[in-house]
Amino acid sequence: MSEVAMEQLKFLEPEDVRAVAAQFGTPVFVYDEATVRASATTMSTLPNAFGLTVRYSLKACPSQAIIRLFDRQGFSFDASSVWEARRAVLAGVGPERISMTAQEAVFDENLRELIDQGLQFDAGSLHQLEEYGRAYPGGEVAIRINPGFGSGLVGRLNSGGPQSSFGIWHEQLPEVKQIVEQYGLRLVRLQSHIGSGHHWDILVDAVRTMLSFARDFQDVHTLDLGGGYRVSALRSDPVYDHTEWARVVADELKQFAEETGRRLHTEVEPGTYLTALAGSLVTKVIDKTDTGANGNSFLKINSGLTEIARPSYYGVQHPIVSVPATGDVERPADDAEEFNVVGHCCIAGDILTAKQEQLAPVALGRTEIGDYVVVERAGSYCSSMSMKNFNSYPEAAEVLRRADGSFDLIRARQSIEQVIVNERIPEGL
Ligand SMILES: *Cc1c(COP(=O)(O)O)cnc(C)c1O
């Protein structure tokens, strides 16, 4: 018996899990249109001072169908590379609805073509700002500011402060001014993304830093607060009320308007918040092993790092739920056992239930080989941030549960031919 509370399925029912597995095979990502729409509504109705634009941060889950869902709802987009921006354009998004904030920004024909079509460029360094100025003298531009501090769910998700390479350091305002003047730029937006899963009081401090910049740049009409808004995924997670910080930010902007007469527009760039809970990874139990009476018991699933790197990469926990292979098995809810859930990759780090290099078993109902294991909170940074094709496992399929409850394939499972499609064997080898 386990003392740990069992997690529950988020939007699928056990019979959905079996039906999806039977129809599409496993592992398979299932996304839920209704959950996406609900979180989209929460974000777009946040309290704000003088208008709000929500940009879906593409890197969370850039599947064409997911992009289309947000596009149809009138959302704007945040791209982290020119490739992500192009992917959105291929899904039908107008370039003018995309803001690009990237670590790598090269003013080659790909990027220039998008900027010429209206893509908004957000300079993430003094070098990027200068390159933009050279390419587009007199143009409109945004800058990303590192306010001198940041915050994240775990250390590696913090993207502010002296240890972070993201954005222009807050003390480099004079350099920004010099470049803006030199190239006759109009600095119209200020952006700051302090981290993923941040504490909101630190976000408010970042807003204050941006406002101090806004005082020096009269063309600024928009503050972009970045993303990073938390979701409650595990039963032990607190419930987050995002209207709380939104009200505080709105008050800051109203105060600024009173002092300066300038009514700044607000933008947010959620990725996680919009899709994390709207995605489930359905996998199958392929093996059970243990290391003896005083050892540990393991459930092996036919997925792992190839679909979900977050537990190994960040040491974060995802809700994990087991579902019997057939519906006629009665498994009492209090009949929990503790398991270490491991992936199918031949690498010791492929563990879904570990914390700081230590095993952290989870409570599951009695689970046998052939049963299903559903990894929840899998709608952001799983499909898009996996070790796809490691051990030559093909990329998993993706399915969208439509508002009417039906399931549509939105990405087919890869074939082995597709895994090697770009490889060449030189003649004579
Ligand atoms: C990753 C990223 C986001 C989204 O972060 P979430 O934690 O997924 O909400 C927003 N803006 C920028 C610039 C990013 O790099």
The ligand as an ORCA input file, in Angstrom:
! r2SCAN-3c Opt
* xyz 0 1
  C       9.384     30.066    -23.910
  C       8.934     31.459    -24.009
  C       7.629     31.795    -23.654
  C       6.635     30.801    -23.105
  O       6.965     30.325    -21.851
  P       5.966     29.366    -21.047
  O       6.687     29.059    -19.806
  O       5.745     28.163    -21.906
  O       4.703     30.098    -20.839
  C       7.248     33.098    -23.838
  N       8.098     34.036    -24.324
  C       9.361     33.743    -24.669
  C      10.244     34.801    -25.202
  C       9.827     32.450    -24.516
  O      11.088     32.161    -24.836
*
